């Protein structure tokens, strides 16, 4: 006898609302991405803002002071470093193309200088799309700063807002989770930025001392890939070794030794000192999170993968605490 399956109207309504919520989230995913980046930035800046407040500086002025410093550094990078970086990066790409074109890998990579140059020419010829893209980047950049500003400014009123919307009991629970996420993300952001700056600087000085061309872009690559544990330093060393091998095999060996030395300093000295206050994430978990994030959402997913993992981990820990306290029925 066939079994009859009944579906209540509540289940139907919940399913429809859930699907509509997913559709809305998909439509506003860019805004959510900026909001998440702003929350990460606010978590990283919170400690500095609170220190300035303890010195007697009003919160608004403290935030504006941090913004002035950051924007000044940004303009310094744009005016001094970026032109040199663009020039060296262009030459570095040409060198790498020539290397792969004339190496034993050429038959398998289907690369040629003329073909890539044609592609770059066709891309650079579309001035309209480039202009629209630049305007979009500026708008997103401005929105990011605005979101971060208000997250830092209105953080003091978080308890009041949550109490008004969710009640006293739920407020304390969510505040505890938000504070834990802020603390963890803030420590992670400050630690990763410090590591990137230290590793990038060491790489730049070492490459300059070895008289390796394109030291600036190679050092920036090393700093950026520092966020990827284990694999990142190895990947960042590859273009440097290729560039050095075009000059001399002995120079390539010296570059390998340089990156190995920096890696040893990082593992045994820099990371323990810089990340001692940050709760670390196991390297394999970090790599897996980045790979999954990249697969699901490209570059956006790669950027947000570790912060989202941290948030999920803290929420899950809070769930276990609540369960142990008997606040969630088994």
C-alpha positions as CSV (number, residue, x, y, z in Angstrom):
1,X,0.0,0.0,0.0
2,X,1.6,3.3,-1.0
3,X,2.5,5.6,1.9
4,X,1.0,9.0,1.9
5,X,3.3,12.0,2.4
6,X,1.9,15.2,3.8
7,X,3.7,18.5,3.6
8,X,2.5,21.2,5.9
9,X,2.0,24.8,4.7
10,X,4.7,25.9,7.2
11,X,7.2,23.7,5.4
12,X,6.2,25.1,2.0
13,X,6.4,28.7,3.3
14,X,9.8,28.1,4.9
15,X,11.1,26.5,1.7
16,X,9.9,29.4,-0.4
17,X,11.3,32.0,2.0
18,X,14.6,30.1,2.1
19,X,14.9,30.0,-1.7
20,X,14.0,33.7,-1.9
21,X,16.6,34.5,0.7
22,X,19.2,32.7,-1.4
23,X,18.2,34.6,-4.5
24,X,18.4,37.9,-2.7
25,X,21.9,37.0,-1.3
26,X,23.0,36.1,-4.7
27,X,21.9,39.4,-6.1
28,X,23.6,41.5,-3.4
29,X,26.7,39.2,-3.1
30,X,29.0,42.1,-4.1
31,X,27.6,44.3,-1.3
32,X,28.0,41.4,1.2
33,X,31.6,40.9,0.0
34,X,32.4,44.6,0.7
35,X,30.6,44.4,4.1
36,X,32.6,41.3,5.1
37,X,35.9,43.0,4.0
38,X,34.9,46.0,6.0
39,X,34.2,43.9,9.1
40,X,37.6,42.2,8.7
41,X,39.3,45.6,8.4
42,X,37.4,47.0,11.4
43,X,38.4,44.0,13.4
44,X,42.0,44.6,12.5
45,X,41.8,48.3,13.3
46,X,39.7,48.0,16.5
47,X,42.7,47.6,18.9
48,X,44.5,50.7,17.5
49,X,41.3,52.8,17.7
50,X,40.8,51.8,21.3
51,X,44.4,52.6,22.2
52,X,44.0,56.1,20.7
53,X,40.8,56.5,22.7
54,X,42.6,55.6,25.9
55,X,45.0,58.5,25.1
56,X,42.1,60.9,25.3
57,X,41.4,61.1,21.5
58,X,37.7,61.0,20.6
59,X,36.7,57.9,18.6
60,X,35.7,59.9,15.5
61,X,39.0,61.7,15.4
62,X,40.9,58.5,16.1
63,X,39.2,56.8,13.1
64,X,39.9,59.8,10.9
65,X,43.5,59.9,12.0
66,X,44.0,56.3,11.0
67,X,42.3,57.0,7.7
68,X,44.6,59.9,7.0
69,X,47.6,57.7,7.7
70,X,46.3,54.9,5.5
71,X,45.3,57.2,2.7
72,X,48.7,59.0,2.8
73,X,50.5,55.7,2.6
74,X,48.3,54.7,-0.3
75,X,49.1,57.8,-2.2
76,X,52.8,57.3,-1.4
77,X,52.6,53.8,-2.9
78,X,50.7,55.1,-6.0
79,X,53.2,57.9,-6.6
80,X,56.5,56.2,-5.8
81,X,56.2,52.5,-5.9
82,X,53.5,51.8,-8.5
83,X,55.3,53.3,-11.5
84,X,58.4,51.3,-10.7
85,X,56.3,48.2,-10.0
86,X,54.4,48.4,-13.3
87,X,57.7,48.9,-15.3
88,X,59.4,46.0,-13.6
89,X,56.3,43.8,-13.7
90,X,55.9,44.3,-17.5
91,X,59.5,43.4,-18.0
92,X,59.2,40.4,-15.7
93,X,56.1,39.1,-17.6
94,X,58.0,39.4,-20.9
95,X,61.0,37.5,-19.5
96,X,58.8,34.7,-18.2
97,X,57.0,34.5,-21.5
98,X,60.3,34.3,-23.3
99,X,61.5,31.6,-20.9
100,X,58.5,29.4,-21.4
101,X,58.4,30.1,-25.1
102,X,61.9,28.8,-25.7
103,X,62.1,26.2,-23.0
104,X,61.3,22.5,-23.2
105,X,57.8,23.4,-21.8
106,X,56.8,25.4,-24.9
107,X,55.2,22.5,-26.9
108,X,52.9,21.7,-23.9
109,X,52.0,25.3,-23.0
110,X,51.0,26.7,-26.4
111,X,52.6,30.0,-25.5
112,X,54.2,32.5,-27.8
113,X,55.3,36.1,-27.3
114,X,53.3,37.2,-30.4
115,X,50.1,35.5,-29.3
116,X,50.1,36.9,-25.8
117,X,51.1,40.4,-27.1
118,X,48.1,40.3,-29.5
119,X,45.8,39.4,-26.6
120,X,47.2,42.2,-24.4
121,X,46.8,44.6,-27.3
122,X,43.2,43.6,-27.9
123,X,42.5,44.0,-24.2
124,X,44.2,47.4,-23.8
125,X,42.4,48.7,-26.9
126,X,39.0,48.6,-25.1
127,X,39.3,52.0,-23.4
128,X,35.6,52.1,-22.5
129,X,35.6,48.9,-20.6
130,X,38.8,49.8,-18.8
131,X,37.3,53.2,-17.8
132,X,34.1,51.6,-16.5
133,X,36.1,49.1,-14.6
134,X,38.3,51.8,-13.0
135,X,35.2,53.7,-11.9
136,X,33.7,50.6,-10.4
137,X,36.9,49.9,-8.5
138,X,36.9,53.5,-7.1
139,X,33.3,53.2,-6.1
140,X,33.9,49.9,-4.3
141,X,37.0,51.3,-2.6
142,X,35.0,54.3,-1.3
143,X,32.2,52.1,-0.2
144,X,34.6,49.9,1.7
145,X,36.0,52.8,3.6
146,X,32.5,54.1,4.4
147,X,31.4,50.7,5.7
148,X,34.5,50.3,7.8
149,X,34.1,53.8,9.2
150,X,30.6,53.2,10.4
151,X,31.4,49.7,11.7
152,X,34.1,51.3,13.9
153,X,32.1,54.3,14.9
154,X,28.8,52.4,15.8
155,X,30.5,49.5,17.5
156,X,29.8,51.0,20.9
157,X,26.1,50.9,20.3
158,X,26.1,47.2,19.3
159,X,24.7,46.0,22.6
160,X,21.8,48.5,22.5
161,X,20.9,47.6,18.9
162,X,21.0,43.9,19.5
163,X,18.9,44.2,22.7
164,X,16.3,46.2,20.9
165,X,16.0,43.7,18.1
166,X,16.7,40.4,19.8
167,X,16.1,40.8,23.5
168,X,18.4,40.6,26.5
169,X,19.2,36.9,26.5
170,X,19.9,36.6,22.8
171,X,21.8,39.9,22.9
172,X,24.5,38.6,25.4
173,X,24.9,35.4,23.4
174,X,25.4,37.2,20.1
175,X,27.7,39.8,21.6
176,X,29.9,37.0,23.0
177,X,30.1,35.5,19.5
178,X,30.8,38.8,17.8
179,X,33.5,39.8,20.3
180,X,35.2,36.4,19.9
181,X,35.1,36.7,16.1
182,X,36.4,40.3,16.2
183,X,39.3,39.2,18.5
184,X,40.2,36.3,16.4
185,X,39.9,38.1,13.0
186,X,41.7,41.1,14.4
187,X,44.7,39.1,15.6
188,X,44.7,37.2,12.3
189,X,44.6,40.3,10.1
190,X,47.3,42.1,12.1
191,X,49.5,39.0,12.1
192,X,49.1,38.3,8.4
193,X,49.8,41.9,7.4
194,X,52.9,42.0,9.6
195,X,54.1,38.7,8.2
196,X,53.5,39.9,4.6
197,X,55.4,43.1,5.3
198,X,58.3,41.4,7.0
199,X,58.7,38.6,4.4
200,X,58.3,41.1,1.5
201,X,60.9,43.4,2.9
202,X,63.4,40.5,3.6
203,X,62.8,39.2,0.1
204,X,63.3,42.6,-1.5
205,X,66.6,43.3,0.5
206,X,67.9,39.8,-0.3
207,X,67.1,40.1,-4.0
208,X,68.7,43.5,-4.2
209,X,71.9,42.2,-2.5
210,X,72.0,39.4,-5.0
211,X,71.5,41.9,-7.8
212,X,68.4,40.0,-9.1
213,X,66.3,42.0,-11.6
214,X,62.6,42.8,-10.8
215,X,63.2,42.7,-7.0
216,X,60.1,44.8,-6.2
217,X,57.4,42.7,-7.9
218,X,59.1,39.5,-6.8
219,X,59.1,40.7,-3.2
220,X,55.5,41.8,-3.4
221,X,54.6,38.3,-4.7
222,X,56.4,36.8,-1.8
223,X,54.5,39.0,0.7
224,X,51.1,38.4,-0.8
225,X,51.5,34.6,-1.0
226,X,52.6,34.5,2.6
227,X,48.9,34.1,3.4
228,X,49.0,30.6,1.9
229,X,50.9,28.4,4.3
230,X,53.6,25.9,3.1
231,X,52.7,26.2,-0.6
232,X,52.8,30.0,-0.9
233,X,56.5,30.5,-0.2
234,X,57.4,27.7,-2.7
235,X,55.2,29.3,-5.4
236,X,56.6,32.8,-4.7
237,X,60.2,31.4,-5.2
238,X,59.5,30.0,-8.6
239,X,59.5,33.2,-10.7
240,X,62.6,34.5,-8.7
241,X,64.5,31.3,-9.5
242,X,63.5,31.5,-13.2
243,X,64.7,35.1,-13.5
244,X,67.9,34.3,-11.7
245,X,68.5,31.2,-13.9
246,X,68.3,33.5,-17.0
247,X,71.4,35.2,-15.7
248,X,73.4,32.5,-14.1
249,X,72.8,29.0,-12.6
250,X,74.9,30.0,-9.6
251,X,72.6,33.0,-9.1
252,X,69.6,30.7,-9.2
253,X,71.2,28.5,-6.5
254,X,71.8,31.7,-4.4
255,X,68.1,32.7,-4.8
256,X,67.0,29.2,-3.7
257,X,69.2,29.5,-0.7
258,X,67.8,33.0,0.0
259,X,64.2,31.8,0.0
260,X,65.1,28.8,2.1
261,X,66.8,31.0,4.6
262,X,63.8,33.3,4.8
263,X,61.5,30.3,5.2
264,X,63.6,29.0,8.1
265,X,63.6,32.4,9.8
266,X,59.8,32.6,9.3
267,X,59.1,29.2,10.8
268,X,61.4,29.4,13.8
269,X,61.5,33.1,14.6
270,X,59.1,35.5,12.8
271,X,55.9,33.4,13.0
272,X,56.3,32.6,16.8
273,X,56.9,36.3,17.5
274,X,54.3,37.9,15.3
275,X,51.5,35.3,15.6
276,X,51.9,34.5,19.3
277,X,48.6,36.4,20.2
278,X,46.7,35.0,17.2
279,X,45.0,31.6,17.4
280,X,46.5,29.9,14.4
281,X,44.7,27.8,11.8
282,X,46.3,24.4,10.8
283,X,48.1,24.8,7.5
284,X,46.2,22.0,5.8
285,X,42.9,23.6,6.9
286,X,44.0,26.9,5.5
287,X,45.0,25.4,2.1
288,X,41.7,23.4,2.0
289,X,39.6,26.5,2.8
290,X,41.4,28.6,0.2
291,X,40.9,25.9,-2.5
292,X,37.2,25.4,-1.6
293,X,36.7,29.2,-1.6
294,X,38.4,29.6,-4.9
295,X,36.3,26.8,-6.4
296,X,33.0,28.3,-5.2
297,X,33.6,32.0,-5.7
298,X,36.9,32.6,-7.5
299,X,39.1,35.3,-6.1
300,X,36.3,36.6,-3.8
301,X,36.1,33.1,-2.2
302,X,39.8,32.8,-1.8
303,X,40.0,36.2,0.0
304,X,37.1,35.4,2.3
305,X,37.7,31.7,2.8
306,X,39.9,31.9,6.0
307,X,37.8,34.7,7.7
308,X,34.6,32.8,7.0
309,X,36.2,29.6,8.4
310,X,37.1,31.5,11.5
311,X,33.6,32.8,11.9
312,X,32.1,29.3,11.4
313,X,34.5,27.8,13.9
314,X,33.6,30.3,16.6
315,X,29.9,29.9,16.0
316,X,30.2,26.1,16.2
317,X,32.2,26.4,19.4
318,X,29.5,28.7,20.9
319,X,26.9,26.1,19.8
320,X,28.8,23.4,21.7
321,X,29.1,25.6,24.8
322,X,25.3,26.3,24.7
323,X,24.6,22.6,24.4
324,X,26.8,21.7,27.3
325,X,25.1,24.4,29.4
326,X,21.8,22.7,28.6
327,X,20.4,25.7,26.6
328,X,19.8,23.5,23.5
329,X,17.7,20.4,23.9
330,X,19.2,17.2,22.7
